[in-house]
Amino acid sequence: MGPAPRNYLAACGDGDLRYSSYDVLVIGGGIAGLTAAVGAARRWNVAMLTKAGLENTTTFLAQGGVAAAMGPFDSPELHFADTLEAGAGLCDEEAVRLLVEEGPERVRELEHLGTRFDRRAGELVLASEGAHSVPRVVRAGGDATGSVIGSALIQALISGSRVEVHEGEFVLDLLIADGRCVGALSLGPEGELTVSLARAVVLATGGAGQIYANTTNPIVATGDGHAMAWRAGAVMRDLEFMQFHPTALHSDENPTLLLTEALRGEGAWLVDGAGRRFMEGVHPLAELAPRDVVVRRMKEVMVRDGVDHVELDATHLACDFLRERFPTVHGGLTERGFDLCRERIPVSPASHYYIGGVVTDLWGRTSVPGLYAAGEVSSTGVHGANRLASNSLLEGLVFGDRVVRDLDRLLERAEPSVRKVKLDLPTESRRGNDQAATAAATQRLRLEMSRNGGIVRSRESLQQALGHLAELEAELQPPGCAATEFEFYNLLTIARLLLVAAGIREESRGVHLRSDFPERDNEDWQRHVRARLGWDPEVVAE
Ligand SMILES: Cc1cc2nc3c(=O)[nH]c(=O)nc-3n(C[C@H](O)[C@H](O)[C@H](O)COP(=O)(O)OP(=O)(O)OC[C@H]3O[C@@H](n4cnc5c(N)ncnc54)[C@H](O)[C@@H]3O)c2cc1C
């Protein structure tokens, strides 16, 4: 039971297709795609396709920083232990080992590339974040780490490297011929369709936080890469695990402003409406407990008090310090009429990081030959059932680099180019849905997911959500040829996969909370839920 398989989403008539050919095609320009493209371009002919501008990525929004064992009291061993502890029994230890051991070198390389990390008296400033046993998070521009790193990588991409960059190019589907991924089909800004053939494809399309009504993710995070990998037959894993960030500004904005965990690292408190701290006594790290623990407790307090948010209190911290240390958060709040120095800020959990993704091995190779995945779209196994704060930028760097090293090996021995291939694309013309209908359907989907497939789920709520999504789809025409329609269908695909996977995991673990199975069940569930095209869910013990 589950979503019907469909190999290709697009049916844009039988008009002219443009063809291009590369050694490496990188889809996505966040930290993972940039790392892969800049590295691969040292030897190969590389193209990068991004559906939005290069600065319109989740990477650019990252605030807290990059976790890496670089401090005098830290070690990869400690970082390893913290990552495993947060991951609630589901981390792949080999992948975590590589993450923590190769991470510091990747951060030093970023610095050589021009990233200016914050330093004091010549030493890197290291921030504290939830579930890290020592200050470990390297940051830049106070709380503007993502845009500082992203800008440095973009600079490297456009100066000196030979990458052909196409912004505003919406990738519809991966192209598969003879069981190999041989490129991608994309829709350009003027509605033109392009077939980009490549000897290897790197999928780096980021997350899918937009399947929920409250999210910190930018509007580009619609799970396109997850959905196209699924349609291409790649094995997917852990799709039930969506991490909700505890402290997003409680508002109707899309996306909503994140109040970085580093604020709690510097001493801000979580309090209820009466100003009482509620994390003390719940976990030894209080406000800095792992995110899943904090979110669970927030939910309890909200239910207890009959409210839909709690508050973040930084009023006891020095105002000059807050302004200088957190320019993004302070400025963002001021723009919205809040004063971080003088008032408690309303916060509630928002979808933030999709742990589920395309299964890769330790070199970023997926189950589809020729297809790599890196960054948030991938499932390398480093996050287990709950990502440790600031480990995802690191994952994009470490595994983006490992992809490059493997590409070098693969391309040395592979055929020099991809021949023109028979693609079997659907050629019928479809009318599709108008923009207003698509926008309304997208909003209904997001609200439904928040209501019935969100932080706390049960068999009943998950089934209701699946039923409502089926009704929603039945009201719509199959997609025509507009990017917003494809985004909606991608969201729908991933939402359903998430709901089905969440129904299969009959326990509560990490970020997955079942009201009907409230306990963690190591005996039956210390394992992954995997899925592949046609929804043939295997529950695989690893
Ligand atoms: C507000 C916020 C703060 C965060 N702070 C931190 C932090 O401090 N530390 C940390 O480690 N992590 C943090 N994270 C998580 C982290 O930022 C992301 O996991 C990471 O940046 C993802 O990088 P990526 O390269 O996988 O994808 P992204 O940066 O999301 O880039 C995705 C790219 O794919 C492209 N794309 C998507 N679909 C298509 C398509 N159909 N066709 C063509 N292109 C497509 C997009 O245009 C974009 O270029 C934060 C997340 C958020 C939302």
The ligand as an SDF file (V2000), in Angstrom:
LIG
                    3D

 53 58  0  0  0  0  0  0  0  0999 V2000
   17.1090   28.6740    9.4020 C   0  0  0  0  0  0  0  0  0  0  0  0
   18.0620   27.5110    9.3680 C   0  0  0  0  0  0  0  0  0  0  0  0
   19.2210   27.5500   10.1210 C   0  0  0  0  0  0  0  0  0  0  0  0
   20.1220   26.4760   10.0820 C   0  0  0  0  0  0  0  0  0  0  0  0
   21.2800   26.5540   10.8120 N   0  0  0  0  0  0  0  0  0  0  0  0
   22.1850   25.5480   10.7160 C   0  0  0  0  0  0  0  0  0  0  0  0
   23.4400   25.6340   11.3930 C   0  0  0  0  0  0  0  0  0  0  0  0
   23.7500   26.6100   12.0570 O   0  0  0  0  0  0  0  0  0  0  0  0
   24.3110   24.5930   11.2560 N   0  0  0  0  0  0  0  0  0  0  0  0
   24.0220   23.4780   10.5060 C   0  0  0  0  0  0  0  0  0  0  0  0
   24.8550   22.5810   10.4220 O   0  0  0  0  0  0  0  0  0  0  0  0
   22.8390   23.3880    9.8540 N   0  0  0  0  0  0  0  0  0  0  0  0
   21.9280   24.3850    9.9350 C   0  0  0  0  0  0  0  0  0  0  0  0
   20.7390   24.2780    9.2520 N   0  0  0  0  0  0  0  0  0  0  0  0
   20.5540   23.1600    8.3150 C   0  0  0  0  0  0  0  0  0  0  0  0
   21.4430   23.3890    7.0810 C   0  0  0  0  0  0  0  0  0  0  0  0
   21.4550   24.7590    6.7740 O   0  0  0  0  0  0  0  0  0  0  0  0
   20.9630   22.6050    5.8700 C   0  0  0  0  0  0  0  0  0  0  0  0
   20.7610   21.2670    6.2130 O   0  0  0  0  0  0  0  0  0  0  0  0
   22.0050   22.6680    4.7520 C   0  0  0  0  0  0  0  0  0  0  0  0
   22.3560   24.0020    4.4750 O   0  0  0  0  0  0  0  0  0  0  0  0
   21.4980   21.9800    3.4970 C   0  0  0  0  0  0  0  0  0  0  0  0
   22.4460   22.1770    2.4900 O   0  0  0  0  0  0  0  0  0  0  0  0
   22.2610   21.4730    1.0860 P   0  0  0  0  0  0  0  0  0  0  0  0
   23.4790   21.7880    0.2920 O   0  0  0  0  0  0  0  0  0  0  0  0
   21.9020   20.0530    1.2810 O   0  0  0  0  0  0  0  0  0  0  0  0
   20.9760   22.1760    0.4350 O   0  0  0  0  0  0  0  0  0  0  0  0
   20.4370   23.7110    0.3260 P   0  0  0  0  0  0  0  0  0  0  0  0
   21.3630   24.6720    0.9520 O   0  0  0  0  0  0  0  0  0  0  0  0
   19.0570   23.6700    0.7720 O   0  0  0  0  0  0  0  0  0  0  0  0
   20.4630   23.9230   -1.2400 O   0  0  0  0  0  0  0  0  0  0  0  0
   19.5530   23.2270   -2.0710 C   0  0  0  0  0  0  0  0  0  0  0  0
   19.7850   23.6300   -3.5050 C   0  0  0  0  0  0  0  0  0  0  0  0
   19.0520   22.7810   -4.3590 O   0  0  0  0  0  0  0  0  0  0  0  0
   18.3770   23.5390   -5.3390 C   0  0  0  0  0  0  0  0  0  0  0  0
   17.1960   22.7970   -5.7750 N   0  0  0  0  0  0  0  0  0  0  0  0
   16.2180   22.2450   -5.0380 C   0  0  0  0  0  0  0  0  0  0  0  0
   15.3000   21.6490   -5.8390 N   0  0  0  0  0  0  0  0  0  0  0  0
   15.7140   21.8380   -7.1010 C   0  0  0  0  0  0  0  0  0  0  0  0
   15.1990   21.5010   -8.3850 C   0  0  0  0  0  0  0  0  0  0  0  0
   14.0260   20.8640   -8.5460 N   0  0  0  0  0  0  0  0  0  0  0  0
   15.9010   21.8680   -9.4880 N   0  0  0  0  0  0  0  0  0  0  0  0
   17.0700   22.5520   -9.3950 C   0  0  0  0  0  0  0  0  0  0  0  0
   17.5920   22.9120   -8.1960 N   0  0  0  0  0  0  0  0  0  0  0  0
   16.9240   22.5580   -7.0790 C   0  0  0  0  0  0  0  0  0  0  0  0
   18.0620   24.8540   -4.6430 C   0  0  0  0  0  0  0  0  0  0  0  0
   17.8110   25.8770   -5.5940 O   0  0  0  0  0  0  0  0  0  0  0  0
   19.3670   25.0520   -3.8570 C   0  0  0  0  0  0  0  0  0  0  0  0
   20.3300   25.6110   -4.6960 O   0  0  0  0  0  0  0  0  0  0  0  0
   19.8230   25.3390    9.2970 C   0  0  0  0  0  0  0  0  0  0  0  0
   18.6410   25.2780    8.5690 C   0  0  0  0  0  0  0  0  0  0  0  0
   17.7600   26.3530    8.6040 C   0  0  0  0  0  0  0  0  0  0  0  0
   16.4920   26.2770    7.8150 C   0  0  0  0  0  0  0  0  0  0  0  0
  1  2  1  0
  2  3  1  0
  2 52  2  0
  3  4  2  0
  4  5  1  0
  4 50  1  0
  5  6  2  0
  6  7  1  0
  6 13  1  0
  7  8  2  0
  7  9  1  0
  9 10  1  0
 10 11  2  0
 10 12  1  0
 12 13  2  0
 13 14  1  0
 14 15  1  0
 14 50  1  0
 15 16  1  0
 16 17  1  0
 16 18  1  0
 18 19  1  0
 18 20  1  0
 20 21  1  0
 20 22  1  0
 22 23  1  0
 23 24  1  0
 24 25  2  0
 24 26  1  0
 24 27  1  0
 27 28  1  0
 28 29  2  0
 28 30  1  0
 28 31  1  0
 31 32  1  0
 32 33  1  0
 33 34  1  0
 33 48  1  0
 34 35  1  0
 35 36  1  0
 35 46  1  0
 36 37  1  0
 36 45  1  0
 37 38  2  0
 38 39  1  0
 39 40  1  0
 39 45  2  0
 40 41  1  0
 40 42  2  0
 42 43  1  0
 43 44  2  0
 44 45  1  0
 46 47  1  0
 46 48  1  0
 48 49  1  0
 50 51  2  0
 51 52  1  0
 52 53  1  0
M  END
$$$$
